[in-house]
């Protein structure tokens, strides 16, 4: 299998050197890269950035707690086949089961004509058997379709990015077969770089005061879902669209659009009360 190129970053993704190294090492070793970190640290967006930078299609498997591994590999559409057999209004040969096999996300990555980036998002939602069996398939780069006694072998080895929000421990065998990187929440200096990528023309005062306010709000006690980078970007976008907004007022406790930053009612109320108590003064 051909090996991918070197990942150097993307237009909307600010990349630190350690993350760039582990991405490229993982591609060179042909190992999945497991990314951990709180929501909003850019785990999912990294896969998008790799696909953009290397010119590869991106295939996303969003893991759900009820998902079985076979669902990620392929689906046998028995209902459609039954209806075709009963009503006879299809051009397909109902005696040919292969006509009713559809590839799942991993199957799509294996059968794609070009190398892909395969993002397996939020693997910690799945049970241990799913995790370990999935890595068996990714190690072997093949799987069986039992209904037609056929082996699907990957045409190209995908670049595999696996994300976890660390809500549940992953098994030792799973961890042992991946490279690992923890993406910490950006420090203010890095966050300024990220925001300038998204808003190249942002006013310096707005940039400084918005980020200072954002980090103060993140430090509030008892917040269940702290605002992440996505919320900060959307909040700045909202502030910039308000013709009456004055960035000087942010540091004085005038914090509009709290609902863009806090999506849970209790978190919103805690932030609102803190602002009302003038925590910025």
matplotlib code that plots the C-alpha trace (Angstrom):
import matplotlib.pyplot as plt

x = [0.0, 1.2, 2.2, 0.6, 2.5, 3.5, 0.9, 1.8, -1.5, -4.5, -6.0, -8.3, -6.4, -3.6, -1.2, 1.4, 4.7, 4.1, 0.7, 2.2, 4.9, 2.5, 0.3, 3.2, 4.7, 1.3, 1.0, 4.6, 4.0, 0.5, -1.1, -4.3, -3.9, -6.1, -6.8, -8.1, -9.2, -12.3, -14.9, -13.8, -10.1, -10.0, -9.9, -12.5, -11.3, -7.8, -9.2, -10.7, -7.4, -5.5, -7.9, -7.7, -3.9, -3.2, -6.1, -7.9, -11.6, -12.8, -15.1, -16.6, -17.9, -19.9, -19.9, -23.1, -23.6, -25.9, -23.7, -22.5, -19.3, -21.0, -22.9, -19.6, -18.5, -21.6, -25.4, -27.4, -30.7, -33.0, -36.2, -35.6, -34.8, -38.0, -40.1, -38.4, -39.2, -42.8, -43.6, -41.2, -40.8, -37.0, -34.3, -32.1, -31.7, -33.3, -31.4, -28.1, -27.6, -24.6, -27.1, -28.4, -25.1, -24.2, -20.9, -20.7, -18.2, -15.2, -16.3, -16.4, -12.9, -11.6, -13.3, -12.6, -10.6, -8.2, -6.7, -9.0, -8.9, -11.1, -12.4, -13.8, -15.4, -16.1, -15.0, -15.6, -19.3, -18.9, -18.5, -15.1, -16.0, -16.7, -13.5, -11.2, -13.0, -12.8, -9.0, -8.7, -10.4, -8.1, -5.0, -5.9, -7.3, -10.0, -13.3, -15.8, -19.3, -20.8, -24.0, -22.1, -18.9, -16.7, -13.6, -13.3, -9.6, -8.7, -7.5, -5.6, -4.8, -6.7, -5.2, -7.1, -8.0, -9.9, -11.3, -12.3, -13.8, -12.4, -15.8, -15.1, -11.8, -10.6, -9.2, -5.5, -5.4, -7.1, -4.6, -1.7, -2.5, -2.8, -0.5, -1.9, -2.0, -3.8, -4.9, -5.1, -7.4, -5.6, -3.8, -4.8, -1.7, -2.6, -6.3, -5.4, -3.7, -6.8, -9.1, -6.9, -7.1, -10.9, -11.1, -8.0, -9.3, -10.5, -10.0, -7.1, -9.3, -12.1, -9.7, -8.0, -11.2, -13.2, -10.5, -9.9, -13.7, -14.0, -11.3, -12.8, -16.1, -14.5, -13.0, -16.4, -17.1, -19.7, -20.0, -21.0, -20.2, -17.5, -17.6, -15.1, -13.3, -16.4, -18.5, -15.8, -15.7, -19.5, -19.6, -17.1, -19.1, -22.2, -20.4, -19.2, -22.7, -24.1, -23.7, -24.3, -21.6, -18.5, -15.6, -14.5, -17.5, -16.7, -14.1, -16.6, -19.2, -21.3, -21.3, -24.0, -25.0, -24.2, -26.5, -23.9, -21.3, -23.4, -25.9, -27.2, -29.8, -27.9, -24.6, -26.2, -27.8, -24.5, -22.7, -25.5, -25.4, -21.6, -21.8, -24.5, -22.3, -19.7, -17.0, -15.0, -14.8]
y = [0.0, 3.5, 5.6, 9.0, 12.3, 14.5, 16.4, 20.1, 21.7, 23.2, 26.6, 26.7, 24.4, 25.8, 22.9, 22.6, 20.8, 17.8, 17.0, 17.3, 14.8, 12.2, 12.4, 11.9, 9.1, 7.3, 7.5, 6.3, 3.3, 2.7, 2.8, 4.4, 7.6, 7.9, 11.4, 12.2, 15.6, 17.5, 18.4, 21.4, 20.8, 20.1, 16.3, 15.9, 18.8, 17.3, 14.6, 17.2, 19.1, 16.0, 15.2, 18.8, 19.0, 15.6, 15.8, 12.7, 12.0, 12.0, 9.2, 9.7, 6.9, 8.5, 5.8, 5.2, 3.2, 0.7, 0.2, -3.2, -3.7, -5.2, -1.9, -0.1, -2.8, -3.4, -3.8, -6.5, -4.9, -7.9, -5.7, -4.3, -7.8, -9.2, -6.3, -6.8, -10.5, -9.9, -7.1, -7.8, -4.1, -3.9, -4.3, -6.2, -9.9, -10.9, -14.3, -12.4, -11.3, -9.2, -6.8, -6.0, -5.4, -1.8, -0.8, 0.8, 3.6, 1.2, -0.8, 2.4, 3.3, -0.2, -0.2, 3.4, 3.8, 6.3, 6.5, 8.0, 9.5, 7.4, 9.3, 7.0, 9.6, 9.1, 5.5, 5.6, 5.4, 1.8, -1.3, -3.1, -5.9, -3.4, -1.5, -4.6, -6.3, -3.1, -2.9, -6.5, -5.5, -2.4, -4.5, -7.1, -4.6, -7.1, -8.4, -11.1, -10.7, -13.9, -13.8, -14.2, -15.8, -13.0, -11.3, -7.6, -6.6, -2.9, -1.4, 1.3, 1.5, 4.6, 7.2, 6.3, 8.9, 7.8, 10.3, 9.8, 12.3, 10.2, 9.5, 5.8, 3.8, 2.0, -1.5, -2.1, -4.2, -1.3, 1.3, -1.0, -1.0, 2.8, 5.7, 8.2, 12.0, 14.1, 17.4, 19.9, 22.8, 25.7, 28.2, 31.9, 32.5, 29.5, 30.6, 34.0, 32.3, 30.1, 33.1, 35.1, 32.2, 32.5, 36.3, 37.7, 41.3, 41.1, 44.2, 43.8, 45.1, 42.7, 39.8, 40.5, 41.3, 38.4, 35.9, 37.2, 37.1, 33.6, 32.1, 33.8, 32.2, 28.8, 29.0, 29.3, 26.6, 23.8, 24.4, 21.0, 21.8, 24.5, 26.6, 25.3, 26.8, 26.3, 28.4, 31.1, 31.4, 31.6, 34.1, 36.4, 36.1, 37.2, 40.1, 41.3, 41.4, 43.6, 47.2, 48.4, 46.2, 47.9, 45.6, 47.9, 46.9, 43.2, 43.6, 45.7, 42.9, 43.6, 40.1, 39.7, 36.5, 34.1, 31.6, 31.2, 30.1, 28.1, 25.6, 24.0, 25.9, 25.4, 26.5, 29.5, 30.5, 30.1, 32.3, 34.9, 35.1, 35.4, 38.3, 40.0, 39.8, 41.7, 39.0, 41.1, 44.2]
z = [0.0, -0.8, 2.1, 2.7, 2.6, 5.5, 7.4, 7.8, 9.0, 7.3, 6.6, 9.7, 12.1, 14.3, 14.8, 17.5, 16.8, 19.1, 17.5, 14.0, 15.0, 16.4, 13.4, 11.0, 13.2, 13.2, 9.5, 9.0, 11.4, 9.9, 13.4, 14.5, 16.4, 19.5, 20.6, 24.0, 25.5, 26.6, 24.0, 21.9, 21.8, 18.1, 18.1, 15.4, 13.4, 13.2, 10.9, 8.7, 8.6, 7.7, 4.9, 3.6, 3.8, 2.2, -0.4, 0.9, 1.2, 4.8, 6.1, 9.5, 11.8, 14.6, 17.3, 19.3, 22.4, 20.7, 17.7, 16.7, 14.8, 11.8, 11.4, 10.8, 8.3, 6.2, 6.3, 4.6, 3.6, 4.1, 4.1, 0.7, -0.6, 0.8, -0.7, -4.1, -3.9, -3.0, -5.4, -8.3, -9.2, -8.9, -11.5, -9.0, -8.9, -5.6, -5.7, -5.5, -1.9, -2.8, -4.5, -1.1, 0.7, 1.6, 3.0, 6.4, 7.2, 7.7, 4.6, 2.6, 3.7, 2.7, -0.7, -1.7, -4.9, -3.2, 0.3, 2.8, 6.3, 8.5, 11.6, 14.4, 16.6, 20.3, 20.6, 24.4, 23.7, 22.5, 24.6, 25.1, 22.6, 19.9, 20.5, 20.5, 17.6, 15.6, 16.1, 14.9, 11.7, 11.4, 12.1, 9.5, 7.0, 6.1, 7.2, 6.2, 4.8, 6.2, 4.1, 0.9, 2.2, 0.9, 2.3, 1.9, 1.8, 2.0, -1.3, 0.6, 4.3, 5.6, 7.9, 11.1, 13.7, 16.8, 19.3, 22.9, 25.4, 28.2, 29.6, 29.9, 30.2, 27.1, 27.4, 27.7, 24.4, 22.7, 24.1, 23.3, 19.6, 19.1, 19.3, 21.8, 22.2, 24.7, 23.3, 26.2, 26.1, 24.5, 26.7, 26.0, 23.8, 21.5, 21.6, 20.2, 17.3, 16.7, 16.8, 14.4, 11.9, 12.0, 12.2, 10.5, 10.8, 14.4, 16.5, 19.0, 21.9, 21.1, 20.8, 24.2, 26.1, 24.6, 25.4, 28.9, 29.6, 28.1, 30.3, 33.4, 32.7, 32.1, 35.6, 37.3, 39.8, 39.2, 35.5, 33.9, 30.3, 30.0, 26.8, 24.2, 21.2, 19.0, 21.5, 21.7, 17.9, 17.7, 20.6, 18.9, 15.7, 17.6, 19.3, 15.9, 14.5, 17.3, 16.2, 19.8, 21.3, 22.9, 23.6, 26.4, 28.4, 28.5, 31.3, 33.3, 33.5, 30.4, 28.9, 26.2, 24.5, 27.4, 25.7, 22.9, 25.5, 27.9, 26.5, 29.7, 31.8, 35.1, 33.6, 32.0, 35.3, 37.2, 34.6, 34.6, 38.4, 38.4, 35.9, 37.9, 40.9, 38.9, 39.0, 36.5, 38.7]

ax = plt.figure().add_subplot(projection="3d")
ax.plot(x, y, z, "-o")
ax.set_aspect("equal")
plt.show()
